[in-house]
Amino acid sequence: MLGSACGSSQGTNAQPAPQAPATTQAPAGTPDRQPARTPPDGAKQLPAKQVDYSKLPKGFPHMVWLDGDGKTIGAVAQEGGCGRASAEVSDEGADKVILTLVETQPAKPRPCTMDLRYPKVTTQLELPLGNRTVVVQHTERKA
């Protein structure tokens, strides 16, 4: 009895349940709503011992890479809603580089989605990174 209350009113002529649409994966290096697992094509991920992630919020993506001549540094950032991510070099010393991942929010509040995105962002160093340590930090700003 209970089963018939939830069943189709057409009795035994019920239509089969619709099939879920096929899913596709994002191309390698361009994740869809999850942190990237590989650097962009041609870039080299920095070894874990050369990167200090201790200044990032918990759950933030951990990936930094070098591209080209060793002066282009990139990272996976995090942005959500109306925020937009970017990267900048806050300090470049003889022993370390401070890479700041910036999430810029609109100056005036407006309706925004509640999604998280993980864009790959890059910036330029004055000198090739070499063996210097990269300290990654995060900040939020208003536009």
N, C-alpha and C positions, 0 to 999 in steps of 0.2 A: 504494500500500500504506500509506504513512504517513498519508495523508488518511483512510483508512478506520478507522484506529485511534482517531481523534479524533471521528469522525462518529457519527451516531445508530445504535443497534442495530436500528432499525426500517427501515433501508434507505431506499427512496424515499418512504415514508409519513411522513416526519419532519414534525413540527409547525413552523409558522413561529415565529421568535424572538419572545418577548414584546416589546411596545412599551414604551418608557420612559414613565412617567407625565408628563403635561403639567406644565410648571413655570409658576409665577406670580411676578410681581414684587411686592415689597412696595409698599404705597401710597407716593406721593410724600411725602418728609419722614420716613419711618420705615424706614430701611434694615434689612435682615436680614443680620447678620454682616459688614457692611462699613461704613466710615465714611459718614456722611451727606454728601450733596452739596448740599443746600439747607437753609436754616434752617426752623424751623416756620412754618406759615401765619401771616401777619401780622407776622412778625419781619423785621428788616433785618440782613443780614450786614454786619459791619464791613469797611471797605476794608483790604486787606493792609498798607498803610502805617501803619495805626493799631494794628496788633497785632504783638507781638514773640513769636515762637514759639521763640526760640533756647534756652530753658530746658527744652523738652520732649524726651523721649527720641526717638531716631531712629525714624521710622515711625509716630509718633503722629499722629492726625488733626489737621488744621488748619482749624477753623471756629469763629468766635465771632460772636454776633449780639446785638442789642438788641431788646427787645420792649416794647410798651406805652409808658409814659411816659419811657423811656430809663434807668430805674433797674433793670430786670430784664435781667440779662446771662446769656447762655447759651453753652454750648460743647459740642462733641462730645467725650466722654471715651472711655476705653478700660477695659474690665474683662474679667476672665477667670476661669474656674473658679468658685470660691466668692466671689470678690471682688465688691464693689458700689461703683459710682462715685458721686461727688457733687462739688459745686463749692462753694467758699467764697471770699470776698474776704479775702485775707490782709493787704492794706494798700490804703488809699484816700487818695491824696495829691492835691495840686493839679495835678500834671502827669501822673501815672500811677496805674493801678490794677493790683494784682497779683491775678490770678485763679488760684487753686490748684485743680487737678483732683485729687481724693483717691480712691484705691482702697483700700477698707477690707477687710481679710482677716479671717476668723474667728480668735478668740483661740486656739482649740485646733485642731490639725490634724485634718482629716477628708477622706474621699475627695471629690474634686471633678472636674468635667469639664475637658477641656483645650481649651475653645473660647474665642474672643475675641468680645466684644460691644462695640458702640459706641453707648452710650445718649446721648441729649441730656439735659444737666443744666443747671439754672439756679440762680441765687442773686440776692440783692438788693444794690444799691448804696445808700449813704446819700443821694447826690446823683445827678442824671442824669449820664451819662458825658460828654456834650459832646465836646470835642476831645481829651480825655486819651488817652494811650496805654494799651493793655491788655497787660501782660506775663503770659503764660500759663506756668504751671509745673505739675509733677506730683509727687505724693508718695504713698507707701504707708503704711498704718497697720494696726495690729491692733485688732479690736473690743474 
